[in-house]
């Protein structure tokens, strides 16, 4: 990947570059292709609150993927889906409070996803769309085994 990002300009489509801005304790510049945004932490934890935090960005990825997947399915099946809204919240919960979880000790990450389907859909169509929501690629990634390989890339 180092060779792909060594040239100046925008990173390739499948590469995201995150770099400290030097402003504030946590502010980050995020570059994805030709898109640029700022990530940060709220002021109550020492940030400048100049952009979404890491978990907000994770939730945004899941929400966007969910909505896009539902739109694609509805369009393919010619369902009368007018609009999708996805609201998400991340918390840490005690494993002992999760009856369906394998882990029984410590804390677990818990994401609540609430989907609003606008349109003249019948109960069967709504139920199917809710099943399809779990098929979005980001949901699949978050609920699968993920391996992260980390290497150092010399600065300079």
HELIX and SHEET records of a PDB file:
HELIX    1   1 UNK A    2  UNK A    5  1                                   4    
HELIX    2   2 UNK A   43  UNK A   45  5                                   3    
HELIX    3   3 UNK A   54  UNK A   76  1                                  23    
HELIX    4   4 UNK A   95  UNK A   97  5                                   3    
HELIX    5   5 UNK A  123  UNK A  133  1                                  11    
HELIX    6   6 UNK A  137  UNK A  142  1                                   6    
SHEET    1   A 3 UNK A  16  UNK A  20  0                                        
SHEET    2   A 3 UNK A  28  UNK A  32 -1                                        
SHEET    3   A 3 UNK A  35  UNK A  39 -1                                        
SHEET    1   B 2 UNK A  81  UNK A  94  0                                        
SHEET    2   B 2 UNK A 107  UNK A 119 -1                                        
END                                                                             
